[in-house]
Amino acid sequence: MSKKGRGGRTSGISKEALTEQITAVLSKSPEQGFNYKQLAKRLNIDDSHERQMISEILRELTKKNTLQEIHQGKYRIRQPHGYVTGTVDLTRSGYGFISTEDLDDDVFVSAKNLKTALHGDKVKVWLYAKRKGARPEGEVVEIIERSRTTFVGTVEVMPNFAFLIPDNKNMPFDLFIPTSKLNGAKQGQKAVAKVVEWDPKSKNPVAEIINVLGFPGLNDTEMHAILAEFELPYNFTDEVVEDAEKIAGGITEQDIKSRRDFRNVPTFTIDPADAKDFDDAISLRQLESGNWEAGVHIADVTHYVREGSLVEDEAKQRATSIYLVDRVVPMLPEKLSNNVCSLSPEEDKLTYSAVFELNDKSEVINEWFGRTVINSDRRFSYGEAQVVIDTGKGDMKEQVLVLHRLAQQLRTKRFASGAFAFEKTEIKFDLDESGKPVGIKFREMGTSNQLVEEFMLLANRHVAEYVGKKLHGKTFVYRIHDKPDPEKISNFSHFITRFGYNLVNDEKTSLPKAMNKLLRSVEGKKEQNIIETLALRSMAKAIYSTDNIGHYGLSFKHYTHFTSPIRRYPDMMVHRLLTSYLAQENAGTTDKYKKLCDHSSKMERLAAEAERASVKYKQVEYMSDKTGKVFEGVISGVTEWGIYVEIIENQCEGMIHIRELADDFYEYDEENYCIKGRSTGKVYTLGDRVNIEVVKADLQKKQLDYRLA
C-alpha cells in the first residue's frame, strides 16, 4: 500500500514523471520564476524526499539549458519564442544552423534566409512557430558581428571581372572582384581578399584583393596562405620593427646593482638544435648546508618591452609565436627574440628568476623570486645534454647529472600525485632547399627534455602558489585545466576494448593512474598514435584564466606560465603582475586581465590550428609522388562518407571514400565506430589494420585519397 503525504498527495513518484510535471508548471507561466517550495506547493507535494528531488531536477534542467536561474534558487523556463542570438554553422550546401544558448537544439536557417551571414558570424534570428517534433527554424534578421571579412583563395580572372575561389571549406560563395580591385593579382595566383560590400539580393559578395601571396605550390605561398587563412600575421610592419630597433640592448651598472648577481654560478641552456631564441636557463650550486640551489632564469622581456609601446601592442595582439613546419613566426621582432632577450652563452643577460633551495629528495626548503643577471656557460642541444646524462661525461657533467637526478625525483612525485603522462609524438620533416619534404621522422623525448620540463614546471607552479596562496585574492593569470567530460571518457574507454585494453577507473584506481598505465602499455605498438590521439581528445583543453580551478592534467592546484615570455604573452603578464606584488604595488583590474586571458587562449588555439594545417600540407606534399604505392595503415576515423586511415610508418592520414568500397553497400554505425556491409556483414572499424594504396594527393585541399590495396 502506498503512503500518503499530509496534503493527500501520493508519494513515490518517479523522477521522470516529476520532471515532466515541473516542466509543465513552468511552461504554463513562462515569464514567472519559481523556487522549489513554490513548485512543491503547486504540485501539492509535502514529502521531504520529493521536495529534495525537486531541487535536484531544477539544477539538472538548468545545466541542460532547459531552465534559467533568474535569482539564486529561482527558476523559469527558457521559452523559445521571438528572437534568439547565436553563431552560424554554415554548410557547403549554403544553408546553416544557429547554435544558441537559449535553446537545446540548433536553429535551421535556409540559404535564402541567412541574409549574407557566414560561418562563425554572431547573428540575431527570428524563430518561426515550431511544429511539434520538428527542429526549430528561423531567419537571420541582423548580423551582430562578423567572424571574418578576409578570405584566402585562388584568383580566376575573366575579361571584365574576376573571382576569388576561397580555400575555406565553410565558405560556399565565390568573391566577386572588380578588375580595378585586383591590385596586381594574376590568373591562378593565391591571394587574400577582403569583403567590402554584399547586397543581400546578390549571390556573391564584392571584395578587393589586399595581398597577393604568389603561385600555388611554392613553399612561401602555401605557408603564408595557411597563416592568412587563420588571420595570423607573417611579418612585422616597418613601424613595429623601427620601434624594436630603438630599444637599447645594453646592460648598465645600475641594472646590475638592482639585481641579484648569478654570473659566477654555473649556468646553462638546453634547447632544440635548431633553436634561435633561448628564453630559459638553469643554474646549480651546492650550499654550505649540503642542499642544492637551483635557479630557473627566464629572459626579462618586460624590462625591454614597455607597456604602451608599439612592440608591446603587437605582442599583445599576437599573444604567441607560431611554429609552422618550416619556420617560426615570432611574437617579438628578431632583434628582441633572437638577440637582446635571448640567453646566448658567454654574454651577460638580464633575467627574471625563480630560485629554489632543494634537499637531496627534491623537497623545496626555500624559494625566492626576483630580477637577476646571469652569464650562461654553455648552450646544450637536447642531444648533447642527453649524451652527458647517458655517459656521465662531458661539459658541466656535475651540474647536469645532479639536476637530472633531482628532475627525475620531481617527475616521480608528480605522477604519484595524479599527473597524466601524455607525451604525444611530434612529427619532424626533412626539407630540401625549396621547402619540399624529402623525409619524415619523429622527435624523441629523452631525459634531457624531462630535466628542462620538470624545472620549468617547478617554477611555474611555485610562482602561481606564491600569488594564489600567500597573496590570496590578488589578480593573476593562471593556466587552468578542467576535469574531462565523463561521457568522453566513457566513449574512449569503450573504444579501446577493441584493441584488448581496459581503462580501469574505479574507487581504487584514479583516472590519471589508469590512463598512465594504458599509455605505458601501448608504447611501441602500432595502435600507439591513435590511442594517444583519442586519449588527448577526451581531455579538456588548457586555457588562461584569472579564475583558478587548478590544472587537472598536471595535478597542480596552482599553475601559471612564467617561463617563456619571448614566445607567450601570458608569461609577460605574469612577470608584470609578479613585479607589482613583489614591490607591494597594485596591479591592473581583473576585468582587464580576464579579457587578455580570453584573447591569449583564442590566439593559442588559432596558432595550433595553423601549425596542424602546415603539417597536413607537408604530409600531402610528401605523399604526392607516391601514388600507386601500398602502405600498412590503421583506421583512425569512421564517418558516413568513408573511413580515414593513418599510415603506420609516417602517420600520413587519408580517406577511403565509401564509394571506393564497391564490394557491398556499407552503412555507418556511429555507436560502434564502424561501417558494415549490408550483404556480406563485413565490418571496418576504428583501429583495424588495413593495407592501402595511395590514389591522389590534393595539395589545394590538403587531402589524401586512398583505396584498399
N, C-alpha and C positions, 0 to 999 in steps of 0.2 A: 504494500500500500504506500502511495506517495505521501510525503509530508506537505503540509500547507503552511505558508507564511502567515503572519498576523493579518495581512491585508487580504487574505483569501487567495493569493496567487500561488500556483503550484511551482515548487522549486524543482531543481534537477534538469533545467532546460540546457540543451547543448549549446556550445559556444557558437556554432554556425547559425543556429536559429536566433540566438540573442543578437548576433552581429546584424542579421537581416532586420530585426525589429528596431535596433538602434539607427540603422541607415534609413529606415522608413520614417521614423520620427524626425530625423534631421532633414530629410528630403522634403517633408511637408512644410517645414519652416526654414527655407534656405538662408534667410537673412538673419536668423536668430541664433545666438550662441547658447550652448547648454553645458553644464558640468555634470559629473556622474550622479550627483544627488538629484538634480532636476530630471535627468533621464530615468533614474530609478523610480521617481515619483510618477512620471508619465507612464511608465511600463508596469506600475503597481508592484514593484519588486521591493521586498523588505528583508530578504535573505542576505546575510552578510557576505557569504561566499559569492553570490551572484552580483552583489554590488561591487565587489572587488574585481569580478570578471568584467564588469562594465568599464572600469578604469583601464584594465589591460587591453580591451578591444579598442578603446578610444586612442590609446598610444599606438597600437599596431596600425590602425586605419590612417593615423597621421603620418606614420613612416611611409605608408603606401601612397601618400598624397590624395587619399580619398577625402580626408578631413583636413581642416585648417585650424590650428590652435591660435585663436584670436587674442586670448589672455591666458595667463597661467591657469591650466586646468579647465579652460572653457573652449569648446569646440563648435565648429559649424561645417556643413557640407561644402565641398568645393563644387560649385554649381556651374556646369558647362553651358553658359549662355552668354550672348553678346560677344564681346571682344576678348581675345587672349593674345599674349605675346610669346614668341618662341624663335627657334633657329631653324633655318631651311636646310633640309637634306635633299639635295637635288639629284634626280636620276638621269641616266644617259638618254632616256626617252623624253625628257623635258618636263615631266610632272614632278611634284615634290611632296615631302612630308614635313610637317612642322612639329618639332619636339618642344613641348611646353611643360612647365612645372604645374600648370593649372589643371591638366588632365592626365589620366592614366595612359590613354592611347595617343599616338601621334595623329595629327590632323592631315587628311589628304587634301591636296590642292592641285587641281588640274593645271596643265601648262598655260592655258589661256587666262587662268585666274591668278597666276603668280605675279602679274604686273611688273615684270622685269626683275623680280627677286632672284638672286643667285645663291649657290651653295654657301652655307655659313652665314648668310645675312640674318640680322635680327629684324623681325617683322611683326606687324600688328595684323591679326587675322580676325575676320568676321565669321563666326560659326553659323552654319546653316542648321535648321531644325533637324535633330537627329532621328533617323529611322531606327526602329527597335532592332537591336542586334547588329547594326551597321557601324562601320568605323566613322568617327567624326569627320566632317567635311566642311570646307570653308573657302574663303578667298582672301588674298592679301589686300589690305586697304592702305597700308603705309609701310615703307621701308625705313625702319628706325635707324639702322646702322649697317653700312656695307662691310662685309668681312674683307673684301679686297677690291681694288679698282684696276690693278695691273695684272696682265697675263703674259705668259711666255708661250711662244708658238712659232710656226713656220709661215713665212710670208709667201702669199700667192698673188702675183702681180698680173692684172688684166690691162687691156688698152687704156681704159679711162678710170679705173679704180683698183683697189687691192683688198685682200682679206688677210687676217692673221688666223691661222688654224691652231687653236690652243692645244697645248700638250696635256693640260689638266683634264683628267677623265670626268671630273664633275662639272665641266663647262660644256654644255651641249650646243652653244651658239658660236658661230664664227664671228670675228670682229671686223666690221666694215671700216676700211682705211681709205680716206680720200687721197689721191695721188700727191696732193700738196702736203700731206702729213706723213709721208713715208720716211722723211729725214735720212735719205741715202740708203735705205734698206733695199736689197735686190732680191729677185726671184729665188726662192728656195732657202734663203738665209733664215737663221733663227734670230728672233728679236723679242723685245719687251714692248707691249703696247698698253696704253692707259685709256680706259673708257672715259670719254668726255661728254657723251650725250646718248640718251636712249629713250626715244619716244615709244611709249607702250604700244602704239599702233604699228611700230616697225618690228620686224622679226629679229633684226641684228642690231647690236649696239654699235655706235660710231666711236672710233678710237683713233689715237695717234701713236706712232712709233716713238718711244722715248729712249730706246737703247738698242743698238744693233750688236748682236753677240757674235755673229760670224756664221760660217757654213757648218752644217751638221757633220758630226763625225770627228771634228777637230777637238782635241782634248780640252783646251781652254774654253771653247764654245760650249761644250757639254757641261763642264763644271760650273761655269758662270750661269748657264741655264738652270741648273739644279738650285743654285743659290737664289736666283731671281724668282723661281717657282715658289720658294718658301719666303719670299720677300726679305731675304737676308743680304747683307752687303758683301761686296767682293773687293772693295778698295776704300781708301780714306779720301775725303775731299782735300784739296790743296790747303784749305783753311785749317783743318784739323792737323795736318802734317806740319804746317808752319807753327801752329800753337805748340806742338810737341817739340819742335826744334828750339823753341825759346826756353825750354826747361833746362836749367843748369844741372849738369850731372855730377858736378864735383862735390867733394865732402870737405866741409870746413872744420877748423879746430873746435868751433862751438858745437857742431854736430856731434863730434866725438865726446866732448866733455859732458854733454847732456845725456849720454847713453852708457849702458853697461858694456864694457870692452871685452870681447871674446876673441880678439885677433891672435892671441897666443895659445888658444885652446885648440887641440886637434879637431879639424872640421873637414867635411867632405860632402859632395853631392852625388846622388845616384839617379840617373835618368836614362831614357832610351838612347841608343847610339846615335840616332839622327836628330835628337832634340837640339833646339836652338835657344830656348829660354829655360832658365833654371830658377824656379821660384821657391825651392826649399833646400835647406842644408841641415845636416845633423852633426853635432859636436859631442865629444865624450871625454871626460877626465875622471880620475878616481879621487875622492875626497879623503881627508885625513881619517875620517871615521871608517873608511873602507867601503862606504856607499859610493854609488856612481852618480855623477851629474851629467844628465843627457839634455842637450839643448836642441830644440826644434826651431830653426831660424828661417823666417819667411821674408821674402822681398818686401821692403817697406814702401809699397806703391803709393800709399796715401801721403807720404812725405813729399813726393814729387807731383802727384796729380791732385791739384787743389779743387775744392768744391767751387762750382760756378765757371770753371774753365771750359773751353771747347772740347778738350781731351776728356774731361770728366763727363760732360754731357754725352759724348759719343760712346764712352764706355758704359754709361748707364743705359743708353738705348740698345746697344748690342748685348750687354749683360753676360756674354760668354764668348770665348773663342770657339771656332768651328773647325772640326777636324775631318776634312774630306780625305779620300783615298790618296791623293797626290799632293795635298797642300794643307797648310793651316791658315785660316782667316782669323787673324788675331783680334782680340778685344782692344788692345792698345797698339798705337803705332810702333813700328820696328825700333825706333830709337829707344823707346822705353822697354818694350818686351824683350828685345834681344841684346840690349846694350846697358842702359842706365840701371834698370831694375834687376836684370839677370845676375844671378850669383856666380859669376865666372870665377875660375880658380885664380889664386895668387893676386887678387885685387881686393882692396878694402871696399866693403859693401854695407849699406845701411839696411838693417833688418828689424823685424818685429818678432819677438821670440817668446816661446813657452819653454821654461827651463824646469826640469824635474830632478829631484834627488830620489834615487831608486835604490832599494836594497837588493841583495842577490836574488830575491824571489820576485823581482819586478814590482814590488809594492811601492806606491808613491808616498814618500816620507814628507817632502816639502815641495812646493811649487812656486814659481814666480813668473809674472807676465810683464813685458815692457819692451821698450825700444833698445836696440843693441847695434854694435858694429862688429862685423866678422871679416875674416880673410880665409877663404876656403883653400885647404892644402891640396886637394885632389878632386878632379872630376872623374867619377867612375861611370861607365855604362853599366847596365844591369848584368850584362855578360861578364864584364871584368870583375865586378863585385862578387858574382857567383863563383868565379874561379878561386877567389880568396876564401870564401866560405867553404868550398868543397875541398881545397887542398891545404888550407891553413897557412898558405904562403902568399907573399905579395905586399904591396904598399899598404900601410896603415892596418896591418893584419890584426894588431891588438885591439884597436877600436872596432873594426868591422866584426870580429869574432865575438866580442863582448856584446855589442849591440844586437847581433844575430841571436845570441842566446837569450837575451832579455826579451827580444821581439817574439821569439817562439813561446816563451812563458806567457807573455801578454795575450798571444793568439790562443793558447790552450785555455786560459781563463775565460776569454771572450766566448768561445764556443761552449764551454761548460756552463756559462750563464744564460745560454739560449740564443746565440747569434747564428745566422744562416751562413752556410759555406758556399755561396754562389760564386763561381769563377767561370763565366761564360768565355768560350774560346773566341779569340779575336783573329779575324782574317787579315792577312797582310798580302799585298800584291808586289811582285817584281815587275817594275815598269821599265820600258826602254826609253830612249831619249825623247820620243814623241808622246810619252804617257800611255802607250799601249801596254796592257798586261801580258807578260810572257810566262808568268808562273804565279801560283797561289800557295801560300804557306800559312801556318797557324802559329801565333805568338805563344811561346811557352811562358808560364808563370812560375818562376823559381822562388827560392827562399830569399834571394836578394830583393825581389819585388815585395815579399812579405815583410822584410825588415823596414823598408820605407813605409809601407801601408800601416803597420802597427804603430809606428811613432807618429805618423800623421793623425791616425785615429785617436791616439792618446792626447795629442794637443787639441784637436777639435772637441773632444769630449770634455776635457778639463776646463777649457775656456768657457764652454756652454754651462758647465756646472758652477763655475765661479760666478757668472752673472745670474743664472737661474736659481741657485741656492743661496749664495751669500748676499746677493743684491736683489732678493725676491721682489718681483713686481716691476722691475725695470724693463723698458722696451728693449727687445733684442731680436736678432734674426736667427731662427733655428732651422735646421734641416730635419724635417719630420717624415716619418714613415708609418702609415696606419696598419692595423691588422688586416689580413686578407679577408675577402668575402668568403664565408663558409661554403656557399654554393659553388664558387670557382674551385675551391679546394676539393670539394666532393666530386666534381666533374673530373678533375685531374686525377684523383685517387682511383676513380672508376676506369679511366683511360689506361693507366699504367699496368693494370691487371692483365692487359692484352700481351704485355711483354713478360709476364710472370713475376711482376713486382707488386709489393703491397706497401701502402703508406699507413703504418700502424700509428694512429694518433688517438690516444685514449688518456685516461687519467694518469696512467703510469708513464707514458711517453709523450712529451710535448711535441707540437708540430715542428719546431726547429730541429729537434733531435731526430725525429722521424725523417724529415726532409734531408738532413745531412747524411743520414745512413743510406738513404736512397741514392743520393748524388755520388757517394763513395762506391756504391755497388754498380753504377752504370759507367764508371770511369774506364775508358779504353774500349767500351762496347760500341757496336755500330749504331745503336739507338741513343748514344750519349747526347748528341746535339739536340735531337728532337725533344727528349725528355727534359733537358736543361732549359730549352727554349720555352716549353709549355709550363714548366715549373715557375719560371720567371713571370710569365704572363698571368699566372694565377695569383701573383702578389700585387699589392697596391703599389702605386708609383710614389717615390720620394719627392717631396716638394719643399719650397722655402715658405716659412710662415712666422709670424710674430706670436702665434698661439702654440705653445709647446705641448705636444702629446707624446713626445719621445720618439725614438727610432726603433721600430719593431724588428727590422731585419738585422740590426747590429746589437739589439738587446741593450740599448742605452736609454736611460731616462732623460738625459740631456745630450744634445748633439748639435754641432753647428759646422760651418765651413770657414776655416780660418787660414788654411794652408796654401791656397792658390790664387792670390789676388792679381797675378799677371793675366790669368785667363778666366776669372769668375768675378763678376761684380758683387755678389753677396759677400764674398770674403773682404772686399773693400769696405762694405757697410759694417761688417763685424769689427774690422780694425778701427774704424771711426768711432763706433759705439764704445768699444773697449777703452779707447783713448779717453773719451769723455768720462767714463766711470772711474778709471784709474786716477784721473785728475779731479774727481768728485764734482764733475760738471753735469748739467742736464743735457740729454740728447734731444733729437727731434721728436715730433709727435708719433705715436704708434700708428696713426692713420697713414702718415707719410710712408713709413717703412712697410706697412701692410701692402700698399699699392706697389711699392718697389719689389716686394717678395712675389706678388702675383705676376708682375711683368717678367721677373727673372725666371720664374717657373715656366712661363709661356715660351720665352726665348730659348731656354734649355731644351724644351720639347721640340721646337722647330729645328734647332741645331741637330738634335738626334735624328729627326726625320730626314734632314738633308744628308747627314752622314750615311744613313742607311740607303738612301737613293743613290749616292755615289758608289757605294759598294755594289748595289744591284746593277748599276750601269756597267761597272768594270767586270762583273761576273758575266753579263751578257756579251760584252766585248770579247772577253777571254774565250767564250764558247763559240764565237761567231765563225771560227774556221774549223769547227768540229762537227758540222752537220754530217749525219750518216754514221757517226761513231756510237758505240754501245758502252754504257756505264752501268754499274750497280748502284741502286738508289733505295731510299726509304720513303714511303708515302708520308708526307709531312702535313698534308691538309686534304680534306674531302669536302666538296661543295656540290650543289645540284648541277653545276655546269662542267664538273670534271674533278680530277684528282691532281694534287700537287705532289711532286716527287723531288727530294733533295738528293743529289749525287753524293755518295759517301766520301769519295776521295777529295772533293773540293768544295762541298756544301753549296753548289750552284743549284738553285731551285727553279723548276719549270713546271708547266702544266701539261697534262694529257687531257685534251678535251673529250667530253663524254661521247661526242660524235666519232672519235677515233676508235672507240670500243665497239667494233662492228659485229662482234660475235653474239650479241644479245641486246635486249632493251634493258638498260640499267636504271634503277630507281634509287634516289637519295634517301638514306636513313640517318637523319640528323642525330637522333638519340644515341645511336651506336657507332657514330663516326665512320660510316661506310656507305658504299654504293653496292647494290645487289642486283644480279641478273634475274629478270623475271622468269625466264625459261630454264636456264641452267642452274640457277641458285648460286652462281659464282659470286664471291664477295671480295671486294677490295676495301681494306680498312686501314685507318691511321696506324702507322708503324710497320705495315707489311713491307718486306723486301721485294723489289722488282728490278728487272733489267730493262733499261730504257734506251731508245735511240734518239739522238738529237735531230729534230726536224727543222727547226727555224730559230734564229736568234734575231729578234726585232729590237734594234738599238733605239728606235724612235719611241717605242712603248716600254722599253726596259723589260722585255718579256722573252722568256724561253719557252718554246713549244717542244714537247717530247711525244713519243708514242712507245707503246710496249714493244720491246725487242722480241 
